């Protein structure tokens, strides 16, 4: 019967010297104590990985150390487990690390397991029953309540047949990790192999990869390409989430790679120091974490010193669930939904854990209205990719977001993201503001109201103006150009915004020059009509109308906005009718003569060079003329 490799990893947990390593050796035939110190001391101090064949299926198994001094190593191993074998020696019973390991497994979200009651060859039948009863009481209320408790002996082999059956049932009850996500491996170790170069090892937490795929080493940011893959110690073309794997990336320097580093698909992850998290504190007596408390923060295979900041009012007390922000002393890589463990520095003990919601660029202000509710909504959405993508859309800083940025924030492959977005658009939970640019309807509606308020305020302050220019609106609203263009298009399609005279206005707005200065509008426009090709300047208008300079400027701005006068040069204005007449004269001459010397244009208009040359330059800019030296030609036949 062919052997099937399942992307499932089991692990051991339990107190020191309760038989974890011996049990794994019995199951796999592998010697898990590989370090010289482990063999000399008869004690596991590092993680051991091995393939384990159960029925016709091969899974991975990781053996973790049980000594209290190596709990940090135990956490690194447990982060990759899908199911656990809790090992308790019948002659010792439940011990301190039994309790701490079970707390850690619970906080890491592990929900499948069984119990191996080892060393039964050392106790009497009565003692064995007492040990079993103690275990049942200890496990009550935990995820292992009701799990099989299986007496075995690593010395005599007693109980292994029944244990193997239960282990097979455990494997069948575990759903393998999804492999369609972004590939990521928290590294356990790195070493060099002669002829191949650097090899890194760990258990991928998401996605899959093949030989020749590009990857990046984080936090170093060093790119690489996978040359060779081994899964459960055998060569493989592909590695999937949940499999114990080794990746050969030859040109990396293994001496610069450490446990806690990460290998990932490029473009999705970056090392960060601030993380918003959901925390559950253990119900320990007198446990309180103060604002800024210093702790050990474990996630994946990383262990860093960090500070904890509550994001809601009140202190962090035993047994409670809280929103927190963690600042790590060194940048690390974590993704939405990753589990973590908190341990105090002195005395060293596990006090809580939970899940990462998202990385944040800076410290969050807990008094910002709606922030805790937003984070809790994001935490709840993590169970469903589509809901989480919608949540990321809703919370986009610039209202709308491109596919690349959204994929990196939600940690979803671009191909999968496009499927999700198509569904959200159909369900009217996402809007396409421009090709590849998306916004949540609620965020777009809020931004739309902001734009309408800006336009309304402009109408209030300048009722004579037909509206705001796009550039004015961009400066006031502070949206990036593609976002603003998409929002304006949305408002125009809804009929809530109109364009008049190349300006944006509310549909009901009618520009009107109000107050006692209204009388100057007609007077000034008439002067421009009368002096068509020798138009008046501001000083002349002040002199002829008797209006204050500020009033003249206001009237000129009004006439320009309504395109009744046109700026053809710096500070030089013509009535639009004069510009049109000059255009007709120019074209008629060029059709007849084929060319025009610049100096001759003033004679055609009966004006001076001061006014003629700026008009010619204007017609150059708007695409009517083609200039060669001081000679003008029609750019295209009219």
C-alpha positions, 0 to 999 in steps of 0.5 A: 500500500503506498504511503500518504504524506499528510500535512499534519504535525503532532507533538509531545508535551509534558514534564521532564523525564516523563518519557516523551523522547522515548515514546517518540523513538518507539513510534518513529525509530528516530533518536530525537536527542541529537545534541551532544549535551542531550545525550550526555545529560539524558535530557532534551534541551532542543526540538526534535523532528521526525516522520511518523507512520500511522496506518498508511499515513505519514505525519510529522512529529516534534518532541519538545523539552520538558524542563522549565528552563526550556519552556521557550523552546517548547513554545517554539515547537508547539507553535507548529503542532496540529495535535498533541500527545500529552505525556504524564508518567504514572509514577509522578502524575501531574507535575508543574510543567504538565500544567504549564505545557497544557496552558501553553497548548490551550493558548496556542489554539491546539484543540486535538490530542490524547494522553499517554500515561507512561511508565506503567511498568513502575506502578501497581494496578491500584496506583495506575487507577489513582493516576488515571483519576488524577488525570481525568480531574486535571483535564476537566474543563480543558480541550483534552477533557474526554480525550483517551488516556492510554497507559503504555510502557516504553520499556515493555511495549505494554499498551502500544497496540491500543495507543496506535489505534487511538493515534490513528483516530487522532490523525483522522480527526485533524483537518490538514492545514490549508495550503492555498495561503501565503507561504511562510516558515518560522525557522527552527534552525539553519545549518550547512550541508557540503555540496549544497550550502545552507539548509533551513528547517521548520514547519510552514504555517501557511501556503506551499512552495516548490523547488525554484520558487523565490523566497525572502529571509526575514528580518534580514530581507535577503532574497533567495531561491529554493534549490531543494526540498525535503519533507519528513527527511525525504526529497520532495518537489513541494512543501506544504503548511503543516509538514516538517521540512528542510529547504536548501537555499544555498547562497544564504549564510547559515551563520547569520540565520537563527531560530525565530527568523522567517522564510516567506513568499516575497512581498507579503511580510515585513519585520515589525515591532508594533502588533495589535493583539487579543489577549487571554490572561490565565486565572492565576492568583494576584496576576495583574499586568500594568501599562507598559509591563515588560514580558517575553513575547513568543510567536512562531519560533520567535522569542523577544522582550516586549512591552504590553499596552492595554487598548481599553480602559482598566488594568489587565487582570487574571482570567480576562480577555483584552485588546492589547498592543505589543511593542517588541524590542526587536523587529519580528514577523507575525501575521493575522491570526498567529498565536502568541504566548506571554511570559513574565520576566521575574519570576519566569512564568506563563501568564497568558496568550492569544492571537495577533490581529495585525501589525501597526506602524505606530502606537495606537491611541486608545482614546480614539473613538471606535478603535477598540470596536474596529479591532474586535471586529477585525479579530472576529473576521480572522476566521473567514478570509472574505470577512477579513479582506472586507474588514481591511477594506473598511479600515484602509487609511486612504479610503481606497487601496490597491490590490497589492497593498490589500494582499499584503495587509490581508496576507492573501495571495493576489490570485485568491484576493481577486476572487474574493474581491469579485465576490465582495463587489457582487455582494456590494461589500466593495466598490471599484473606484478605478481599475485595481483600486477598491474601497468599502462602501461605508468608507467611500460613503464617509469620504463622499460626505467629506467631499460634499461638505468641502464643496458646500463650504466653498459655495457658502464662502464664495457664492459667486464661484461656479465651484471648486477645481479638482486641484483645490479639492485635492488639497482640501480633502487630502486624498491621493489623486486616483482615490479622489478621482474615483470618489468624484466619479462616484458622486457624479454618477450618483448625481450628487456632484456636477461639473460646470465650467471645469469646476465641481459643484453641488447640483442645486448651486447657482453662482451669483455675485452677491452684495453691493459689489454686484454692480461692478461685474457688468461694468468691468466685463463691458470694459473688457468687451470694449477694449477687446485687444487692449484689455484693461489691467487692475489699476486701470479698472480701479481708476475707471470704475472707482471700485477698491482693488480688492473688489476688482480682484474679486470680480476678475476672479468671478469672471475667470471662473465663469470663463467670461474672461480668459488668462492668456499670460501672466496677469494678462486677461482678455474677454472670451469673445476677443480671444475667439475673434483673434482666433478667427483672424489668425486662422483666416490669415494662415489659411490664406498665407500659410504662415505668419511672422509673429511681428505681423500679428499686432497689425492684424488685431490693431494692437501692440506687441504687449498684447499680440505676442501673449495671444500667439503664445496662448494659441501655441499652448492650446494646440492651434499653432506650430512655432518655428523660430518667429514664424507660426503655422497651423498645427493641423488643418482646420 
